[in-house]
Amino acid sequence: MKRKFLKFLSGVSCLLCMATCLLWLRSQNSVDEVWLTYNRYLTNGRAASNAVYLTSERRLWLTILAGSFPPFNGQLVSGYHINADRSKGMPQIGYYCGPYAANPLSTVGRLATDDSGMSGWGPVRWRNYRRSGDDGERFRRLTIGISHWLVLTFFQVLALPGFLSLYRSISSPTAPVNHRPKGGEIGAL
């Protein structure tokens, strides 16, 4: 059972290694992003929004957003209310692939994430942002960025035990099974 699990883990890790290599190559010229958003009304009347973004650009980015806004008061309509009305409380999945924008005013492409003001070191960056507005809005965003090569190394290390197990099973096959009859069975013939 352990050997089967290691082989499965190695296979999944190899697929993730290939996907990371592909994203790394694509990140030289374009941005890939996939997201899941969930906009809805809560039971207390607040409009809430949750989202998870996975982005491949100069780094691999994971962004998690969560926010809510007070109930509609007849005067103020927020983006939370509009998004909750549009989605009808159903989660939505999206995908974007496009070039990098040439400048901040460009209408084509996206700007790469600026990680200069983020915490972290070398291949790992992060930012945690919280906002509580006077209007009752509560918002939180967590962004984590990791270099492609570090993710690739992680998946390779994860696949290593399965490859070692496979190498051992190939290099030292089990002894052949001897089908000689037992001592008491010889006389029965």
C-alpha positions in Angstrom: 0.0 0.0 0.0 2.8 2.4 0.9 4.6 1.7 -2.4 1.4 2.4 -4.4 0.9 5.7 -2.5 4.6 6.7 -3.3 4.1 5.9 -7.0 0.9 7.9 -7.1 2.5 10.8 -5.2 5.5 10.7 -7.7 3.2 10.7 -10.7 1.2 13.7 -9.4 4.4 15.5 -8.5 5.8 14.9 -12.0 2.6 16.3 -13.6 2.9 19.4 -11.3 6.6 19.8 -12.2 5.7 19.8 -15.9 2.8 22.3 -15.3 5.1 24.6 -13.3 7.8 24.5 -16.1 5.1 25.4 -18.7 3.9 28.3 -16.6 7.4 29.4 -16.0 8.1 29.5 -19.7 4.8 31.3 -20.4 5.4 33.8 -17.7 8.2 35.4 -19.7 5.7 36.9 -22.1 2.2 36.5 -20.6 0.1 36.3 -17.5 -2.1 33.3 -16.7 -4.7 33.6 -14.0 -7.5 31.4 -12.7 -10.0 32.5 -10.0 -12.9 31.4 -7.9 -15.3 34.1 -6.5 -18.3 33.7 -4.2 -20.5 36.8 -3.9 -23.6 36.5 -1.8 -25.9 37.9 0.8 -25.5 36.7 4.4 -28.4 35.8 6.7 -27.8 39.1 8.6 -28.3 41.1 5.3 -24.7 41.9 4.8 -23.3 41.5 1.2 -20.1 39.4 1.3 -17.5 38.5 -1.2 -14.7 35.8 -1.1 -12.2 35.1 -3.9 -9.1 33.1 -4.5 -6.8 34.0 -7.4 -3.9 31.8 -8.7 -1.7 33.9 -11.0 1.4 33.0 -12.9 3.6 36.0 -13.9 7.1 36.8 -12.7 6.2 34.7 -9.7 3.4 32.3 -8.8 0.9 34.3 -6.7 -1.9 33.1 -4.4 -4.3 35.9 -3.4 -7.2 35.4 -1.0 -9.8 38.1 -0.6 -12.6 38.3 1.9 -14.9 41.2 2.5 -18.4 42.2 3.6 -20.6 45.3 3.6 -23.6 46.3 5.7 -27.2 45.6 4.5 -28.6 47.8 1.7 -30.0 51.0 3.3 -31.9 52.4 0.4 -29.2 55.1 -0.4 -25.9 53.4 -0.7 -25.2 50.7 -3.2 -21.7 49.1 -3.0 -19.9 46.8 -5.3 -20.6 44.0 -2.8 -24.3 44.4 -3.4 -24.0 44.6 -7.2 -21.8 41.5 -7.3 -24.1 39.6 -5.0 -27.1 40.4 -7.2 -25.3 39.5 -10.4 -24.0 36.1 -9.1 -27.3 35.1 -7.4 -25.2 33.5 -4.6 -23.5 31.1 -7.0 -19.7 30.6 -7.0 -18.0 31.6 -10.3 -14.8 30.4 -11.9 -12.8 32.4 -14.4 -9.6 32.3 -16.4 -7.4 35.0 -18.0 -4.4 34.7 -20.3 -2.9 37.7 -21.9 0.3 39.7 -22.4 1.9 42.0 -19.9 0.8 45.7 -20.2 3.4 48.0 -21.6 2.5 50.7 -19.1 -0.1 51.5 -16.4 -2.3 53.4 -18.8 -2.3 50.6 -21.4 -5.7 49.0 -22.2 -4.1 45.8 -23.4 -2.7 43.3 -21.0 -2.0 43.4 -17.2 0.7 44.9 -15.2 3.0 42.5 -13.3 2.4 42.5 -9.5 4.8 45.0 -7.8 6.4 43.2 -4.9 8.8 46.0 -3.9 6.7 46.9 -0.8 6.0 43.4 0.3 7.5 41.5 3.2 9.7 38.4 2.6 13.0 37.6 1.1 14.4 36.3 -2.2 12.0 33.9 -3.9 9.2 34.3 -1.3 7.1 37.5 -0.8 3.8 38.2 1.0 1.5 41.0 2.0 -1.4 41.0 4.5 -3.8 43.9 4.2 -6.8 44.7 6.4 -9.4 47.5 6.1 -12.3 48.4 8.3 -14.2 51.4 6.9 -16.4 53.9 8.7 -19.2 52.8 6.4 -19.1 49.3 7.9 -17.0 47.6 5.3 -14.7 44.9 6.5 -12.0 43.7 4.0 -8.9 41.5 4.1 -6.4 40.5 1.4 -3.6 38.0 1.8 -1.1 37.7 -1.1 1.7 35.2 -1.3 4.2 35.0 -4.1 6.8 32.2 -4.7 9.3 31.9 -7.5 8.6 29.3 -10.1 12.0 27.6 -9.5 11.3 27.2 -5.8 7.9 25.5 -6.5 9.6 23.3 -9.1 12.2 22.2 -6.5 9.5 21.4 -4.0 7.6 19.1 -6.4 10.9 17.4 -7.4 11.7 16.7 -3.7 8.1 15.5 -3.2 8.6 13.0 -6.1 11.9 11.7 -4.9 10.7 9.0 -2.5 8.5 7.4 -5.2 11.4 7.4 -7.7 13.7 5.8 -5.1 11.1 3.2 -4.4 10.7 2.5 -8.1 14.5 2.3 -8.5 14.9 -0.2 -5.6 12.1 -2.4 -7.0 13.8 -2.4 -10.5 17.4 -2.9 -9.3 16.6 -5.7 -6.8 13.7 -7.7 -8.0 12.1 -10.1 -5.6 13.3 -13.7 -5.6 11.3 -16.1 -7.8 8.7 -18.1 -6.0 9.6 -21.8 -5.7 6.6 -24.0 -6.3 8.0 -27.3 -5.0 5.5 -29.5 -3.3 5.8 -29.8 0.5 7.3 -32.9 2.0 3.9 -34.5 2.8 2.6 -34.0 -0.7 5.3 -36.0 -2.5 4.1 -39.3 -1.2 0.5 -38.5 -2.2 1.4 -38.8 -5.9 
